[in-house]
Amino acid sequence: MTPIIAIAGIAGLVWAIVLFRYGDLVAGCLAVLLVGSVFGHAFFHLSVITADRLLIGGLIGTYIVYRRLDLADPKQIEKSDLAVFLFIAVLAFSTLTSNWRLNGGQPLATLLFFFCLPVVMYWIGRQTKLTERSVFTIFGFLAVFAVYLGLTAFAETRQLWSVVFPKYIASPAYAEFFGRGRGPFLNPVGCGLYMSAGLFGAVQWWPRLRLVGRGVIVLSASVILLGIYCTLTRSVWIGAGIGLLMIVGLSIPKSWRIPLLIAVVITGSVVVAAKSDKLNSFKRDKYVSVKDMSESVSLRPILATVAWKMFLDRPLIGCGFGQYKEYDIEYLQLVVGDLGLEKARPYHQHNVFLAMLAQMGMLGFGAWMIMLGLWTRNAWTLWSSRQAPSWARQHALLFLSLLAAYSFNGMFHDVSVISMANMLLFFVAGVCQGLVPQTRGAVDARVAATTSERRMGRAVRLST
């Protein structure tokens, strides 16, 4: 009972500070991201109870109270919301109609904690009152948190354990990825994704600041970029670069975009050509050799082949969510071309798209792609609107760049089951979808003003 009281005490203290200091659902969601990232399951847990999950319970209760007191901002159900509900329904169906008790109920736990809770964050982020202050609070939180992650990642790679917090990051009990910048997520991709989001959030402050403030942004971005490098993960580097390039490219005049793109392509090609050997094989994990790292490149097509064959045998509904390792053994004895699929035996799928396709078939994969597609379309509409407030358009740009980094990393890792990755994506997406009415409101106001002017002009002409 004492551990439960301790966890509840941490959650309650954080929640009380957030509510009394800010009184804002956005601040509550950011508190969940912070506690879940730093003080989550690895920090302390009792069965499935952790501080961040208790915090989400408090967030749900607060949202209900806010709705009753008319302090939230209820919005109409949109197609993007229906796509989210459809995806989670298909995911639940796939989980519950297969062996959800596998490995102590791991598929069910993954459904609840890696997908259902992020949907809660999506919904609350979408339905809260969104203002310029709340949006820039998100930008600021992501930037500051990313600076902490960058410094922690640097300390990890230099083994400066005395300055690393929380201490479980340095624990030998978590040996995977040891020696790389993995942060409190214990995963360099999850850490890199949050640092990428922080980098994208930091640069959103640039237009609002002057010389000193911009100097702080440059310093913060440099620390974050150092942390991203310290993940020693190629997909993180490229994902962060793609997102940053999107922000810069969409913010500069159109006449500059093609020259910028050409310069980036030429520079990237030169770097890859000059450093290809080192990029394909270099020492990263403390307990993994350079040879093992170099073999990871050749492993990708093997894992892709296994997943594709699994999909072809069950194209509609897949093998069931969370059942990948139970079914891939049927294919490990095969040889396809010069690929011996036996090498894939110890590994889970390293591609989030293929993982979804193999486990849930076209039904689940289609629902997932529809959801991501509608999110992207709405965000692009918001960013392209010249009538929407600049701060709302900036958040749309943040979401587009984050989704680009998430998707690129997803081509080489199953990012959907990395701790807190979906929580971040769904929350930022929810806020973005909640801002879409800003576009319609601005357009409606412009139409109303134009109509009013026409009526006044008509009235003046008639009076004369």
N, C-alpha and C positions, 0 to 999 in steps of 0.2 A: 504493500500500500504506500510506503514511503516514497519509492521511485515515481509512482503515479502522481503523488502530491508535488514532488519536485518538478516533474515535467509540466504539470498544470500551473505551478507557480511561475515558471519561466514564461509560459505562453500568456498567462494572465497579466504578468508585469509588462511584457511587451505590448499587449493589447491595450492595457490601461494608458500607457504612455502615448500610444498612437492616437487613441480616441480623445484623450484630454488635451493633447498638444495640437492635433490637426483636425480631429472630428471629420474625417474624410474617408470614404470607402477606397479611394485610390491609395491613400496612405496605408490602409489596412492590407490591401493586396501587395504593396511593396514590402510590408512587414512579413507577410507570408513568404515572399521570395527570399528575403534576407534570412529568416529563421530556418526555412527549409534548406537553404544552401549551406549555411554555416553550422547550424545547430540541429541538423536533421538526424537521420537514422544512425549514421556512424558516430555522431557525437553522444547520443544516448537514446535508448529505446527500451520499451518493455512490450514484448510481443510486437504488435503492429502499432502501438501507441507511441507517437513522437510529438515533440512540441509543435511542429508546424502543422500537424494534422489537427491537434486541438485548436490551434490558432485559426485554421480554416473553419472549424465548427463555430468559433466565435464570430468569424467573418460572416458566415451564413446567417447566424442569429442577428447580427447587427444590420445586415441587409434587409431582413424581414422587418425589423423595427423601423428602419429608414423608409421602407415602402409605406408602412402604416402611418408614419408621421409626415409623409409627402416630402421627404428629404432626398429621395432618389430621383432618377429621371427616367421613368418607364418609357420605352420606345416600342414601336410596332415591330412585330415579328417580320423579319426580312427573309429572302431566299437564302442568304448566307447562314442565318440562324437555323433554318430548316435543314440545310446541308450538314451542319454540326450535329443536330439531333439524329439525322439519318445515319451519319457515320457512327456515332456512339451506339445507336441501336443495332446496326449490323455487327459492330465489334462485340457487343454484349451477346448477341445471338451466336456468333462464331465461338465465343468463349464457353458459353453455357451448354451448347450442344456438343461439345467435345469434352475431353477429359480435363475439366478445370481443377480437379483435385491433384493433378500431377505435381510432383516435387513439393508436397505440402501445400497445395493450392496456389502455386506461383502464377499460373495464368490468370486466376481470379484477382490476385493481389495486383498484378500488372494492370489489369483492366481498371481496377478501382483507383489506384494511386498514381498511375502514369497517364491515365486518360480521363476518367470521370472527374477527378479533382481539378485538372486543368480546364475542363468544361465549366466547372463552377467559377473558376477565375475568369474565364471568357465572359460568362454571363454577367457577373458582377461588374467587371470592367466595362462592359457594354452599357449596362443599365444605370451606372452612377452618373452624377452630374459632372460633366467634363468642361473645364475652363482652361484658359491659358495658363493659369497658375498650376493646375493639376498636371497638365501635359508637361510643363517644364520641370515640375517636380520629378516626373518619370525620367526625363532626360538627365537631370542632376543625380538622381539615385543610381541610375545605370552607370554613369561616368565615375562617380565616387567609388562604387562597389568594384568597378573594373580596375581602378587604380590599386585598391587593396589586393585584388587577384593578381595583378601584374607584379607587385612587389613580392607577394607570396610565391608566385611561380619562379621569379628570379632567385629567391632565397632557397627554394627547393633544388634548383639545378646546381646551386653552389653549396648545398648542404649546410646552410646557415640555420640549423634547426632551432636555435634559441629564439629567433625572431618569427618563427612560423606559428601561426595560430589558425585554427585549433590544433592541439598537439597530436590528434589522431592522424594527421597528414603524414607525420614522421614515423608512425607506428609500423613495425615490421609485419604486423598482422595484415596489412594491406599492401602486398608486395607488387601487385599488378601496376604497371606504368611507373614504378618507383624510379626516381631520378629525373623525371620530366615534370613540367609545370602542370600538375593536375588539380591543385587547389583543394578546397573542401569537398569538391565533387568526386575526388579520387579518380578522375578521368580527364585527360588532357583535352578531349573534344568538348565535353561539357564545360570545362573551364574556359576553353577558347571561344565557345559560343557566347558565353556571358561577357567575356572581354570584348568580343566583336560588337555586341550590343552596346556596351559601354562606350566603345570608340565611336559608334554611330550616334549615340546620345550626346557625347561631348561636342562633336562638331556642329550639332544643331544650335549650340549656344553662340557660335561664331558671329552671326549677323547682329546679335543683341549687345555685344561687348565692344569695348574700345581697347586701347593698346595694352594696358595692364591685364585686363580680363582675357584678351586673346593670348597673351603670354602664358597665362595659367592654363589655357586650353592646349597650347602647344606642348607645354611641359607634361600635362596629364596624358595627352595622346602619345607622347614619347614613352612614358612609363607603361602605358597599355600595350603599345606596339612591342616593347621589350618583353612583356609578359606573354604576348601572343607568340613571339619567336621562341620563348622558353618552353612552350608546349612541345616543341620539336615534332610537330605534326603537320605534314604538308597540306592536308585538306583544310586545316584551321588557317594556315597562312593564306592560302588562295581564297578561301571563303571570306576572310576579313578584307582581303584586297578587292574582291569583286563588289562587296557591299560598299566599301569606301569609294570605289570608282563610280558606282551607281549614284551615290550622293553628290559627288563632285560633278559628274557628267550631266546630271539632271538639273544642277543648280547654276551651271555656267551658261553663257549665251550659246545658242544652237550652232553658230558658226565656229565655235571652238571645239565642239564635241568630236568631230571626225579627226582633226589633228591630234587631239588627246588620245583617242582610241588607237590611232596608228602608232603614236609614240609608245604607248603601253604595250602593244603587241610586239613591236620591234625590241623593246627593252626586255620583255619577258622571254622572247625567243633567244636572245643573246645569252641571258642568264641560264636558261635551261640547257642550251647547247654547251656552254662553258662548264657548267657544274652538274651535268646529268649523272655522272658516276656518284658523286657525293650525295646528290638528292635521292638516289635510289637505294643507297646503303650507307648509313652512318649510325654511330652509337647513340642510342636514345635511352632505353630502359637500363637500369643498373644490372638487372638479372637476365638480360637478353643480349645475345651476341650480335655483332654486326652481320654475320652470316644469316642468322634468323631474321633479322630486320630486312635484309635484301630479299629473302624468300617471301616476305609478305606481299610484294608486288606480284609475284607469280601465283599467289594464292587467290587473288581476286577473280580471275576468269574461272577458276575451279569452283569457287563458291557460287558464282553467277550461273554456271552450267547446272549445278545441283538444284538451285532454286527454280531455274527455268523448266527443268524436267519435272519438278514437283508440281509446278503450275500447269503444265501440259496434261498431266494425269488427273488433275482436279481443277479444271479451269474456272468453274463457276463459283464455288464456295471455299476452295482451298482445303488445306489439311486441318484447319482449326487454329484459332489464335492461341499462341503459346505452345504449339505442338511441333514446332519446326524440328527440334532435335529427336523427336520420336519417329519422324517420318524420313528424315534425310538418310538414315541408315540403309534404306531400301535401294539407294543409288550409289553408295560408296564403293561397291565392287565393280562399277562400270568404268570403262575407258572410252573417252570421247576424243577422237583424234589422237593427239599426243598428251592429253590431259588425264592423269590418273586421279580419279575423284576421291580415292582413299585418303589423300592428304587433308581433305576437309573434315575428317572425323572429329577432331577436338574442337572445332570452331563453330560458333554461331554465325548466322548470316551477317555480312559486313555492308549491306546495302539496304537502306530503309525501304526503298521502293520495291526491291525484289522480296524483301521480308514480308511486306504487306501482300504482295501478289501471291506468294507461295502459301501464306497462311490463310488468307481470306478470299483468294480468287478475284475474279473481275468484279464481283458484287461489292466486296469490301474496298478493293483498290479503287474502283470507280467512285464510290461514295467519298473516299478520302481525297481523290483528285478533284472532284466537284467542289468539295469544301475549300481546298486550297485555291482552286481557280476562281471561285466567287470572292474569296478574301482578296485575291490579287486584283481582280477587276474593280472591286469597290475602292481599294486603296489607290489604284491608278486614277480612278475617276475623281477621288478627293484631291489627289496631288495635282491633277490637270486642271482643276476648277480654279479660275481666277477670281471667283466670287467668294470662295471659302476663306476664312481667316488664315493668315500665314502660319500660325502655330498649329492649326489643324492639318494643314498641308505638310508641315514638317514632320508631324507624327506619321502621316501616311508614308512619307519617304523613309522614315526610320523602320517602319514595318516591312516595306518592300526590300530594303537592304538586309534586314534580319532574316526574312524568308529566303533570300538568295543565299546567305551564308548557311542557313539551316539545310537548305536543299543540296548545296554543294557538298557539305560535310556528310549529308545523308547518302550520297553516291558511294561513299567509302566506309560508312559506319551506320549501324542501326541507331540513329540518334533518338528515335522515339522512345527507347527504353533506357536512356541515360538520365540519371537523376536530375530532376528539376528542369530539363530541357523543354519539355512540353508545357510546363507551368509558365515559363517565360514566353514562349511563342503564342500560346493561347491567350494570355493576358494582354500582350501587346496587340494581338489581332482583335480582341474584344473591344479595347479602347478605340482602335482604328474604325471598327464597324460602328461603334457608338458615335463617332464623329462624322460619319457619312451624312446624317441629316443636316449637318452644318452646310453642306453643299446645297441641299434642297432648300434649306431656310434662306440662304443667301440669294438663290435664284428666285424664290417666291417673293422675297423682299424687293428685289430689283424689278420683277414683273409688276408688283403692286405699285411701286413708285412710278414706273413708266405709265401704267394705267391711270394713276392719279393725275400725272402731268397732262396726259392726253385729255382727260375729262375737264381739267381746269382750262386748258387751251380752247376746248370746244365751247366751254361756258363763256369765256371771254369773247370769242368770235360771235356767239349768239347775242351777247349783250351789246355788242357794237353794231 
